[in-house]
Amino acid sequence: MHSILVVGTDPPCARCGLLAGLMDELARRREEPFEVRHIDYESGEARKIAASLGLVPGTAKDVAKAMGETIELPSNEEISERGRHMKLLETDPQLMYLEETIREVWVVDQLLRKYELAARELGILMTPVLLIDNQVYHSGSVPPVEQLERWIREVAGQEPGPGNIRIRQRAYGLMEDPRSGDSL
């Protein structure tokens, strides 16, 4: 069985919740089994994941604080209005019920991009973090649905890798390998 882990806030913010929901939906569509979990970035497991990469887990607010800044996002209404003007390309018809959320999260991701880009340099593994089979595939934003699907197909052996992966580092000694019960 393959494992998908989303490290984020608990309760999930819109970005962490969307990534976990998308991964759950995409995993359900697969013939091969995928276990999807969401954990809090402050948990011991999240700290171990970040430490294995020489980082600490954190949010965009933590990155901003390390930069000596504070984050002031627009109101939910303004974010929603900005997202309304965005055209989603190739949105999966089965995910249309999430279209408004995807638009709003895209707007927030754009507003937080500078923190995403600075996070690693500041020693922070920024939420949301996506791990597939104990490898960090992405952190700091919600990747496009098409990219998430590509990574799942790749892990399932249906598409050659590494594709367009920015971050792909093994997180050792964190979880048991579900296929063997051995610790990775």
Salt bridges, closest charged atoms under 4 A:
ASP24 OD2 - ARG28 NH1 2.67
GLU25 OE1 - ARG28 NH2 2.74
GLU25 OE2 - ARG29 NE 3.55
GLU32 OE2 - ARG30 NE 2.92
GLU45 OE2 - ARG37 NH2 2.63
GLU69 OE1 - LYS114 NZ 2.94
GLU78 OE2 - ARG82 NH2 2.81
GLU81 OE1 - ARG84 NE 3.29
GLU81 OE2 - HIS85 NE2 2.86
ASP92 OD2 - ARG29 NH1 2.44
GLU99 OE2 - ARG103 NH2 2.66
ASP109 OD1 - ARG15 NH1 2.38
GLU116 OE1 - ARG113 NH1 2.26
GLU116 OE2 - HIS138 NE2 3.87
GLU116 OE2 - ARG166 NH2 3.04
ASP133 OD2 - HIS2 ND1 2.68
GLU149 OE2 - ARG29 NH1 3.81
GLU154 OE2 - ARG168 NH2 1.93
GLU159 OE2 - ARG150 NE 3.87
GLU159 OE1 - ARG153 NH2 2.93
ASP177 OD1 - ARG179 NE 3.17
